[in-house]
């Protein structure tokens, strides 16, 4: 468990070390108590190993012969037992962009997903002692979380029409799920995930062309359906208007011909080229 500590100020000890050195120099000059002078110099040199600086948003983990003594988080100039092992850990917010990796969505389609993860060390004890390399741990666990998250949702609802949330349309829900999955995995390393989101999403190259054609076909079918619905309504309105104003009286055969002609004109994707009848209606 993390324990925050505040060591002795380094400014007092640096005066002490300077005093030892001055004292030793004075003894050497007077050539008296040479042994005491040597001891003073050795002591000063040993004490120099206890000085360290903690910068803003950084910390220092202290160990004494393998025993955890605490973490220094307040910035400043300090001195501790020279035999303590000191390990610096950054508390600054960091982020990395995970290059797109190939994963399978819920229905097995291979897709490429890239992510951006914003994180920082929250517990220096866990980051130092619970994992071997916390930075590498962040990268590996983020990659594993992406693969698990991708398997929970289909890429789109073309093949999974009943899906309410997809990777392509449910951006907020998917990013929230990804952030939670990564946070749960990195908790054991004392890492806090500030944000995790998808930065790249596409079908894998081997199926991208086929999926694009399918999407285009689906869009064309949907557009044609709307055109036909509109054309039927216009033909119905035209026949009703002609009958109401008694402009012309059609029998069923003539109505069928007119409906056919109007549907061709309205539904064709090219401009119609009509053939004019200069005779009577019965020709």
C-alpha positions as CSV (number, residue, x, y, z in Angstrom):
1,X,0.0,0.0,0.0
2,X,1.3,3.5,-0.9
3,X,2.7,5.5,2.0
4,X,3.5,9.2,1.5
5,X,6.4,10.6,3.3
6,X,8.4,13.8,3.6
7,X,12.1,13.5,4.3
8,X,14.5,15.9,5.8
9,X,15.2,19.1,3.9
10,X,18.4,18.9,1.9
11,X,19.4,22.5,2.6
12,X,20.2,21.8,6.2
13,X,22.2,18.7,5.4
14,X,24.2,20.4,2.6
15,X,25.4,22.9,5.3
16,X,26.4,19.9,7.5
17,X,28.3,18.3,4.6
18,X,30.1,21.6,3.8
19,X,31.0,21.9,7.5
20,X,32.6,18.4,7.5
21,X,34.6,19.2,4.4
22,X,35.8,22.6,5.9
23,X,36.7,20.9,9.2
24,X,38.7,18.2,7.4
25,X,40.6,20.8,5.3
26,X,41.5,22.7,8.4
27,X,42.9,19.5,10.0
28,X,44.9,18.7,6.9
29,X,46.3,22.2,6.8
30,X,47.4,22.1,10.5
31,X,48.5,18.4,10.0
32,X,46.7,17.3,13.2
33,X,44.3,14.5,13.7
34,X,44.7,13.3,10.1
35,X,42.6,10.3,10.8
36,X,39.7,12.4,12.0
37,X,40.0,14.5,8.9
38,X,39.9,11.4,6.6
39,X,36.8,10.2,8.5
40,X,35.1,13.6,8.0
41,X,35.8,13.5,4.3
42,X,34.5,9.9,3.9
43,X,31.4,10.8,5.9
44,X,30.8,13.9,3.7
45,X,31.1,11.8,0.6
46,X,28.7,9.2,1.9
47,X,26.2,11.9,2.8
48,X,26.3,13.2,-0.7
49,X,24.5,10.1,-1.9
50,X,21.4,11.0,0.2
51,X,20.5,14.2,-1.7
52,X,17.8,14.2,-4.3
53,X,15.3,16.6,-6.0
54,X,11.6,15.9,-6.6
55,X,10.2,18.0,-9.5
56,X,6.6,19.0,-9.9
57,X,4.3,16.1,-10.8
58,X,7.0,13.6,-10.1
59,X,7.7,11.3,-7.2
60,X,10.5,9.3,-5.6
61,X,10.0,5.8,-4.2
62,X,12.3,5.0,-1.3
63,X,13.7,1.6,-0.4
64,X,16.1,0.7,2.4
65,X,17.7,-2.8,1.9
66,X,14.6,-4.0,0.1
67,X,12.0,-2.5,2.5
68,X,9.6,0.1,1.2
69,X,9.9,3.3,3.2
70,X,7.5,5.5,1.4
71,X,6.9,7.7,-1.6
72,X,7.9,11.4,-1.8
73,X,5.4,13.4,-3.9
74,X,5.9,17.0,-2.7
75,X,8.4,18.8,-4.9
76,X,11.6,20.1,-3.3
77,X,15.2,19.3,-2.3
78,X,15.6,16.5,0.2
79,X,18.1,14.3,2.0
80,X,17.5,10.7,3.2
81,X,19.7,7.9,4.4
82,X,22.4,7.5,1.7
83,X,21.9,3.7,1.7
84,X,18.3,4.1,0.6
85,X,17.5,3.2,-3.0
86,X,15.6,5.9,-4.8
87,X,13.4,5.3,-7.9
88,X,11.8,8.2,-9.7
89,X,8.3,7.9,-11.1
90,X,6.5,10.5,-13.2
91,X,3.0,11.5,-12.1
92,X,2.3,13.6,-15.2
93,X,-0.5,12.8,-17.5
94,X,0.7,10.8,-20.4
95,X,-1.0,9.4,-23.6
96,X,-0.2,7.1,-26.3
97,X,-1.8,6.2,-29.6
98,X,-2.2,2.5,-30.2
99,X,-1.6,1.7,-33.9
100,X,-4.6,0.0,-35.6
101,X,-4.7,-3.7,-34.8
102,X,-6.7,-6.4,-36.5
103,X,-9.4,-7.8,-34.3
104,X,-12.7,-9.6,-34.9
105,X,-16.0,-8.0,-34.1
106,X,-19.0,-9.8,-32.5
107,X,-20.0,-11.6,-35.7
108,X,-16.4,-12.5,-36.7
109,X,-15.7,-9.8,-39.3
110,X,-12.0,-8.7,-39.2
111,X,-11.7,-5.0,-38.5
112,X,-8.9,-2.5,-37.8
113,X,-9.1,-0.5,-34.6
114,X,-6.8,2.1,-33.3
115,X,-7.1,3.8,-29.9
116,X,-5.8,6.8,-27.9
117,X,-5.3,6.2,-24.1
118,X,-4.7,9.1,-21.7
119,X,-3.3,7.9,-18.3
120,X,-1.2,8.7,-15.3
121,X,0.3,6.9,-12.3
122,X,-1.9,7.2,-9.3
123,X,-0.4,4.7,-6.8
124,X,3.4,4.6,-6.9
125,X,3.6,1.5,-4.7
126,X,1.6,-0.6,-7.1
127,X,3.3,0.8,-10.2
128,X,6.7,-0.1,-8.7
129,X,6.1,-3.4,-7.0
130,X,2.9,-5.0,-8.4
131,X,4.1,-5.1,-12.0
132,X,7.5,-5.5,-13.6
133,X,7.3,-2.6,-16.1
134,X,4.2,-0.4,-15.7
135,X,4.6,1.4,-19.0
136,X,4.8,-1.8,-21.0
137,X,1.9,-3.1,-18.9
138,X,-0.2,-0.2,-20.0
139,X,0.5,-0.9,-23.7
140,X,-0.1,-4.7,-23.5
141,X,-3.3,-4.5,-21.4
142,X,-4.7,-1.7,-23.6
143,X,-4.2,-4.0,-26.6
144,X,-5.9,-6.9,-24.8
145,X,-8.8,-4.6,-23.8
146,X,-9.3,-3.5,-27.4
147,X,-9.6,-7.1,-28.5
148,X,-12.1,-8.0,-25.8
149,X,-14.2,-4.8,-26.4
150,X,-14.4,-5.4,-30.2
151,X,-15.8,-8.9,-29.6
152,X,-18.8,-7.3,-27.7
153,X,-20.2,-5.3,-30.6
154,X,-20.7,-5.8,-34.4
155,X,-19.1,-3.3,-36.7
156,X,-22.4,-2.2,-38.1
157,X,-26.0,-3.4,-38.2
158,X,-26.0,-4.7,-41.8
159,X,-25.6,-8.2,-40.7
160,X,-26.8,-7.7,-37.1
161,X,-30.0,-5.8,-37.6
162,X,-31.1,-6.4,-34.0
163,X,-28.0,-4.8,-32.6
164,X,-28.7,-1.5,-30.8
165,X,-25.1,-0.5,-30.3
166,X,-22.4,-1.0,-33.0
167,X,-18.7,0.0,-33.2
168,X,-19.5,2.5,-36.0
169,X,-22.7,4.1,-34.6
170,X,-22.4,3.8,-30.8
171,X,-19.4,6.0,-30.3
172,X,-20.1,7.1,-26.8
173,X,-21.1,3.7,-25.5
174,X,-18.2,1.9,-27.2
175,X,-15.6,4.5,-25.9
176,X,-17.1,4.2,-22.4
177,X,-16.9,0.4,-22.5
178,X,-13.3,0.6,-23.7
179,X,-12.3,3.0,-21.0
180,X,-13.9,0.8,-18.3
181,X,-12.2,-2.3,-19.6
182,X,-8.8,-0.6,-19.7
183,X,-9.3,0.9,-16.2
184,X,-10.2,-2.4,-14.7
185,X,-7.0,-4.0,-16.2
186,X,-4.7,-1.2,-15.2
187,X,-6.0,-0.8,-11.6
188,X,-3.6,-3.5,-10.4
189,X,-0.7,-1.4,-11.6
190,X,-1.9,1.8,-9.8
191,X,-2.7,3.4,-13.2
192,X,-5.6,5.9,-13.6
193,X,-7.2,6.0,-17.0
194,X,-8.4,9.5,-17.7
195,X,-9.7,8.9,-21.2
196,X,-9.8,6.1,-23.8
197,X,-11.3,6.4,-27.2
198,X,-11.2,4.9,-30.7
199,X,-9.1,6.9,-33.1
200,X,-9.4,4.6,-36.1
201,X,-12.1,2.2,-37.2
202,X,-12.3,0.4,-40.6
203,X,-12.9,-3.0,-42.1
204,X,-9.7,-5.1,-42.6
205,X,-8.2,-4.8,-46.1
206,X,-9.2,-8.3,-47.2
207,X,-12.9,-7.6,-46.8
208,X,-13.0,-3.8,-47.1
209,X,-13.8,-3.8,-50.8
210,X,-16.7,-6.4,-50.5
211,X,-18.1,-4.5,-47.5
212,X,-18.0,-1.2,-49.4
213,X,-19.9,-2.8,-52.3
214,X,-22.5,-4.2,-49.9
215,X,-23.0,-0.8,-48.3
216,X,-23.3,0.9,-51.7
217,X,-25.9,-1.8,-52.8
218,X,-27.8,-1.3,-49.5
219,X,-27.9,2.5,-50.1
220,X,-29.0,2.1,-53.7
221,X,-31.8,-0.3,-52.7
222,X,-33.0,2.1,-50.0
223,X,-32.9,5.0,-52.4
224,X,-34.9,3.0,-55.0
225,X,-37.5,2.1,-52.5
226,X,-38.0,5.7,-51.6
227,X,-38.2,6.6,-55.3
228,X,-40.8,3.9,-56.0
229,X,-42.9,5.0,-53.0
230,X,-42.9,8.5,-54.2
231,X,-43.7,7.5,-57.8
232,X,-46.7,5.4,-56.7
233,X,-48.0,8.4,-54.8
234,X,-47.6,10.8,-57.7
235,X,-49.3,8.4,-60.2
236,X,-52.2,7.9,-57.8
237,X,-52.5,11.6,-57.3
238,X,-52.4,12.2,-61.1
239,X,-55.1,9.7,-61.9
240,X,-57.3,11.0,-59.1
241,X,-56.9,14.6,-60.3
242,X,-57.7,13.7,-63.9
243,X,-60.8,11.8,-62.9
244,X,-61.9,14.6,-60.5
245,X,-61.6,17.3,-63.2
246,X,-63.1,15.1,-65.8
247,X,-60.2,15.9,-68.2
248,X,-60.1,12.5,-69.7
249,X,-61.9,9.2,-69.0
250,X,-59.6,6.2,-68.9
251,X,-60.7,2.6,-69.0
252,X,-58.7,0.0,-67.1
253,X,-56.4,-0.8,-70.1
254,X,-55.6,2.9,-70.7
255,X,-55.0,3.4,-66.9
256,X,-52.5,0.5,-67.0
257,X,-50.6,2.0,-69.9
258,X,-50.5,5.4,-68.3
259,X,-49.4,4.0,-65.0
260,X,-46.6,2.0,-66.7
261,X,-45.4,5.1,-68.6
262,X,-45.4,7.3,-65.6
263,X,-43.6,4.7,-63.5
264,X,-40.9,4.4,-66.1
265,X,-40.5,8.2,-66.3
266,X,-40.4,8.7,-62.5
267,X,-38.3,5.7,-61.6
268,X,-35.7,5.8,-64.4
269,X,-32.2,6.9,-63.5
270,X,-31.9,8.5,-66.9
271,X,-34.0,11.1,-68.7
272,X,-37.0,9.5,-70.5
273,X,-37.3,9.8,-74.3
274,X,-41.1,9.8,-74.9
275,X,-42.7,8.7,-78.1
276,X,-45.4,11.2,-79.1
277,X,-48.7,9.9,-80.4
278,X,-50.1,12.4,-83.0
279,X,-53.2,10.3,-83.7
280,X,-56.1,9.6,-81.5
281,X,-56.1,8.1,-78.1
282,X,-57.3,4.8,-79.5
283,X,-54.2,4.4,-81.8
